[in-house]
Amino acid sequence: MVLRMHSSKYRVFELFLFFISISIPIFYLIAHVLDFELQFWIIITHLGDKELYMALLPIIYHGISRSLGIEILMIFSTSMWLGNTFKNSLKLPRPPKELWKINAEGFGFPSGHAQGSVTFWGFISVKYRNLVTLIFTVILVTFISFSRIILGVHYIHDVIGGIALGVAIIAISIVIRRILENKTYRVLEILALVYSIILLAIPLILNISTDINYIISGTILGAALGHLELIKISRYEGVIKLGLLGRVIGSILGLIIGGIGHLAMRHISGIYLYIGYSTLSFVMIYFVGIIVNKISRIEIQR
């Protein structure tokens, strides 16, 4: 399915991306002239932080499009899992620490910032098939990727590998989506459970499991089940169109609940993280979605 930017919310989104697209090169030139390039690259590299994208997910899901939101969540989470698995399996080193201009954690290959930004924005570009979105994606991914090299925390092959993995994940996701397009809710629920368990089991078998694997697996399971339940009840109640107020409140609630839940689970690990993030993502999707539905029905009745 291709998303078209005909409605006002998509035009605003498109204008925002266009503004960012032209701003990044301009700010780079200003930083170069005024001699604060290091600060510029540090800011740019943070635009590839996984925490930023995880914060954007509830905004996209409740504020823009539920179908787009759940697809990005599943694909981006899978990308994080794959990158983490590669890092801990290959254990390729980063450049020497004396070259680092910022702190970094974990092994070098692949670059999580390059892979994550390609996966997130590349998938949106594929969905929209819009020139502005494509230009934004190319500019942002290019600058984020260069920032990792310039800041000394990745080799060029780390960045190239991250980009390649991100593109591969997008391509595979398109094929899988077509396969799952006409499956029943029950089948999709079973597949979500099986997929979550597989992502949890593989690192355990390879003896490279970390807390990130429990977080990702739990998030995928809770979000998938929450989305499927929300879609079923929305169709049953006849909620087709969501109002602006519902979208705004849903985005804010999703961010607040996600932030509180993340902080609350900082001191647990292992299977408790799996259970905790399954519950958290289900609440963020399903229960917040129910609130959005109720608010939207009130808006429509007015």
C-alpha positions as CSV (number, residue, x, y, z in Angstrom):
1,M,0.0,0.0,0.0
2,V,1.3,3.5,-0.9
3,L,0.4,6.4,1.4
4,R,-0.5,9.6,-0.4
5,M,-0.1,13.0,1.2
6,H,-3.4,14.5,0.2
7,S,-4.8,15.4,3.6
8,S,-3.7,18.4,5.6
9,K,-1.8,16.4,8.2
10,Y,0.4,14.8,5.5
11,R,1.0,18.2,3.9
12,V,2.2,19.6,7.2
13,F,4.4,16.5,7.7
14,E,5.8,17.0,4.1
15,L,6.5,20.7,4.8
16,F,8.3,19.9,8.0
17,L,10.5,17.3,6.3
18,F,11.3,19.8,3.5
19,F,12.3,22.5,6.1
20,I,14.6,20.0,7.8
21,S,16.1,18.9,4.5
22,I,17.2,22.3,3.5
23,S,18.2,23.3,7.1
24,I,20.8,20.5,7.6
25,P,23.2,21.6,4.8
26,I,22.7,25.3,5.7
27,F,23.5,24.7,9.3
28,Y,26.6,22.7,8.3
29,L,27.9,25.6,6.2
30,I,27.3,28.0,9.1
31,A,29.0,25.6,11.5
32,H,32.0,25.4,9.1
33,V,32.3,29.1,8.7
34,L,31.9,29.9,12.4
35,D,34.2,27.0,13.5
36,F,31.8,24.9,15.5
37,E,31.7,21.8,13.3
38,L,32.2,19.4,16.2
39,Q,29.1,20.6,17.9
40,F,27.2,20.3,14.6
41,W,28.2,16.7,14.1
42,I,27.4,15.8,17.7
43,I,23.9,17.2,17.2
44,I,23.5,15.4,13.9
45,T,24.6,12.1,15.4
46,H,21.9,12.3,18.0
47,L,19.4,12.4,15.3
48,G,20.2,8.7,14.8
49,D,19.8,7.7,18.4
50,K,17.4,4.8,18.8
51,E,15.8,6.5,21.8
52,L,14.6,9.3,19.5
53,Y,13.0,6.9,17.1
54,M,11.4,5.0,19.9
55,A,9.9,8.2,21.1
56,L,8.6,9.0,17.6
57,L,6.7,5.7,17.4
58,P,3.7,6.5,19.6
59,I,3.4,9.9,17.9
60,I,3.3,8.2,14.5
61,Y,1.0,5.4,15.6
62,H,-1.6,7.6,17.5
63,G,-1.0,10.9,15.7
64,I,-0.5,10.0,12.0
65,S,-1.4,6.5,11.0
66,R,-1.9,3.3,13.0
67,S,-1.0,1.1,10.1
68,L,2.2,3.0,9.3
69,G,3.0,3.2,13.0
70,I,2.8,-0.6,13.7
71,E,4.8,-1.4,10.6
72,I,7.6,1.0,11.5
73,L,7.6,-0.4,15.1
74,M,7.9,-3.9,13.9
75,I,10.5,-3.1,11.3
76,F,12.6,-0.8,13.4
77,S,12.5,-3.2,16.3
78,T,13.7,-6.0,14.0
79,S,16.4,-3.8,12.7
80,M,17.6,-3.1,16.3
81,W,17.6,-6.8,17.1
82,L,19.5,-7.7,13.9
83,G,22.1,-5.0,14.5
84,N,22.6,-6.1,18.1
85,T,22.9,-9.7,17.1
86,F,25.5,-8.9,14.4
87,K,27.5,-6.7,16.9
88,N,27.6,-9.4,19.6
89,S,28.3,-12.2,17.2
90,L,31.1,-10.7,15.1
91,K,32.5,-8.5,17.9
92,L,34.4,-6.3,15.5
93,P,36.1,-3.4,17.3
94,R,35.5,0.3,17.0
95,P,38.3,2.7,16.2
96,P,40.9,3.4,19.0
97,K,39.4,5.3,21.9
98,E,41.8,8.2,21.4
99,L,40.0,9.0,18.2
100,W,36.6,9.2,19.9
101,K,35.0,12.6,20.2
102,I,31.9,11.3,22.0
103,N,31.2,8.2,24.1
104,A,30.0,5.0,22.5
105,E,29.0,1.5,23.7
106,G,29.3,-1.9,22.3
107,F,31.1,-3.3,19.2
108,G,31.6,-1.6,15.9
109,F,29.9,-3.4,13.1
110,P,27.3,-2.5,12.0
111,S,26.7,1.2,12.8
112,G,23.4,1.2,14.7
113,H,22.9,4.9,13.9
114,A,23.3,4.4,10.1
115,Q,21.2,1.2,10.1
116,G,18.4,2.7,12.3
117,S,18.0,5.9,10.4
118,V,18.0,4.0,7.0
119,T,15.4,1.6,8.3
120,F,13.1,4.2,9.9
121,W,13.1,6.9,7.3
122,G,13.8,4.6,4.3
123,F,10.6,2.6,5.1
124,I,8.6,5.9,5.3
125,S,10.1,6.9,1.9
126,V,9.0,3.6,0.4
127,K,5.5,3.9,1.9
128,Y,5.0,7.5,0.7
129,R,6.9,7.4,-2.6
130,N,7.2,11.1,-2.2
131,L,10.1,13.2,-3.6
132,V,10.4,15.4,-0.5
133,T,10.5,12.4,1.9
134,L,13.1,10.7,-0.3
135,I,15.3,13.8,-0.3
136,F,15.0,14.2,3.4
137,T,15.9,10.5,4.0
138,V,19.0,10.7,1.8
139,I,20.2,13.9,3.4
140,L,19.6,12.8,6.9
141,V,21.1,9.3,6.5
142,T,24.1,10.7,4.8
143,F,24.9,13.3,7.5
144,I,24.2,10.8,10.3
145,S,26.5,8.2,8.7
146,F,29.3,10.7,8.2
147,S,28.9,11.9,11.8
148,R,29.8,8.5,13.1
149,I,33.0,8.5,11.1
150,I,33.9,12.1,11.8
151,L,33.3,11.6,15.5
152,G,35.7,8.7,15.5
153,V,33.3,6.0,16.8
154,H,33.0,3.9,13.6
155,Y,35.0,2.8,10.6
156,I,33.6,3.4,7.2
157,H,32.8,-0.3,6.7
158,D,30.6,-0.1,9.9
159,V,28.5,2.6,8.4
160,I,28.3,0.9,5.0
161,G,27.3,-2.3,6.7
162,G,24.6,-0.6,8.7
163,I,23.1,1.1,5.6
164,A,23.1,-2.2,3.7
165,L,21.4,-4.1,6.5
166,G,18.8,-1.3,6.8
167,V,18.0,-1.5,3.1
168,A,17.8,-5.3,3.2
169,I,15.4,-5.2,6.1
170,I,13.1,-2.8,4.2
171,A,13.1,-5.0,1.1
172,I,12.4,-8.1,3.1
173,S,9.6,-6.3,5.0
174,I,7.8,-5.4,1.8
175,V,7.8,-9.1,0.7
176,I,6.6,-10.3,4.2
177,R,3.8,-7.6,4.2
178,R,2.4,-9.0,1.0
179,I,2.5,-12.5,2.3
180,L,0.6,-11.5,5.5
181,E,-1.8,-9.1,3.8
182,N,-4.9,-11.4,3.8
183,K,-4.2,-13.4,7.0
184,T,-6.8,-13.6,9.7
185,Y,-6.4,-11.9,13.1
186,R,-5.9,-15.3,14.8
187,V,-3.1,-16.3,12.4
188,L,-1.4,-12.9,12.8
189,E,-1.6,-13.2,16.6
190,I,0.0,-16.6,16.5
191,L,2.7,-15.4,14.1
192,A,3.5,-12.5,16.4
193,L,3.9,-14.8,19.4
194,V,6.1,-17.2,17.4
195,Y,8.2,-14.3,15.9
196,S,8.7,-12.8,19.4
197,I,9.9,-16.2,20.8
198,I,12.3,-16.7,17.9
199,L,13.9,-13.3,18.4
200,L,14.2,-14.2,22.1
201,A,15.6,-17.7,21.5
202,I,18.2,-17.1,18.8
203,P,20.6,-15.0,21.0
204,L,20.1,-17.4,23.8
205,I,21.2,-20.3,21.6
206,L,24.1,-18.3,20.3
207,N,25.0,-17.3,23.9
208,I,25.0,-13.6,23.0
209,S,21.7,-12.6,24.7
210,T,21.5,-9.2,26.3
211,D,18.7,-7.2,27.9
212,I,18.1,-5.5,24.6
213,N,16.9,-8.8,23.1
214,Y,14.3,-9.2,25.9
215,I,13.2,-5.6,25.4
216,I,12.8,-5.9,21.7
217,S,11.1,-9.3,21.8
218,G,8.6,-8.1,24.4
219,T,7.9,-4.9,22.6
220,I,7.1,-6.7,19.3
221,L,4.8,-9.1,21.0
222,G,2.8,-6.5,23.1
223,A,2.6,-4.0,20.2
224,A,1.4,-6.6,17.7
225,L,-1.2,-8.0,19.9
226,G,-2.3,-4.6,21.1
227,H,-2.7,-3.4,17.5
228,L,-4.7,-6.4,16.4
229,E,-7.1,-6.1,19.3
230,L,-7.4,-2.3,18.8
231,I,-8.2,-2.8,15.1
232,K,-10.8,-5.4,15.9
233,I,-12.6,-3.3,18.5
234,S,-12.4,-0.2,16.3
235,R,-14.1,-1.9,13.4
236,Y,-16.7,-3.4,15.8
237,E,-17.5,0.1,17.2
238,G,-17.4,1.7,13.8
239,V,-14.5,4.0,14.5
240,I,-13.0,4.8,11.1
241,K,-11.8,8.4,11.3
242,L,-9.8,9.7,14.2
243,G,-10.1,13.4,15.3
244,L,-7.3,15.9,15.8
245,L,-7.8,16.1,19.5
246,G,-7.7,12.3,19.9
247,R,-4.5,12.1,17.8
248,V,-2.8,14.8,20.0
249,I,-3.9,13.3,23.3
250,G,-3.0,9.8,22.1
251,S,0.5,10.9,21.1
252,I,1.1,12.6,24.4
253,L,-0.3,9.7,26.5
254,G,1.8,7.3,24.5
255,L,5.0,9.3,25.1
256,I,4.2,9.7,28.9
257,I,3.3,6.0,29.4
258,G,6.3,4.9,27.4
259,G,8.7,7.2,29.3
260,I,7.4,6.2,32.7
261,G,7.4,2.5,31.8
262,H,11.0,2.7,30.5
263,L,12.2,4.4,33.7
264,A,10.3,2.0,35.9
265,M,12.1,-1.0,34.3
266,R,15.6,0.3,34.4
267,H,16.6,-2.0,37.3
268,I,15.1,-5.3,36.1
269,S,16.6,-7.7,33.5
270,G,16.0,-11.0,31.7
271,I,12.6,-12.5,31.4
272,Y,11.2,-9.7,33.6
273,L,12.1,-7.2,30.9
274,Y,10.3,-9.4,28.3
275,I,7.1,-9.5,30.4
276,G,7.4,-5.8,31.3
277,Y,7.9,-4.5,27.8
278,S,5.2,-6.8,26.4
279,T,2.8,-5.2,28.9
280,L,4.0,-1.7,28.3
281,S,3.8,-1.8,24.5
282,F,0.3,-3.4,24.7
283,V,-0.9,-0.6,27.0
284,M,0.7,2.1,24.8
285,I,-1.1,0.7,21.7
286,Y,-4.4,-0.8,22.9
287,F,-5.5,1.2,26.0
288,V,-4.3,4.5,24.6
289,G,-6.0,3.6,21.3
290,I,-9.3,3.0,23.1
291,I,-9.0,6.5,24.7
292,V,-8.3,8.0,21.2
293,N,-11.4,6.2,19.8
294,K,-13.6,7.5,22.6
295,I,-12.3,11.1,22.1
296,S,-12.7,10.8,18.3
297,R,-16.3,9.6,18.6
298,I,-17.1,12.7,20.7
299,E,-15.4,15.0,18.2
300,I,-17.3,13.4,15.3
301,Q,-20.7,13.8,17.1
302,R,-20.0,17.5,17.6
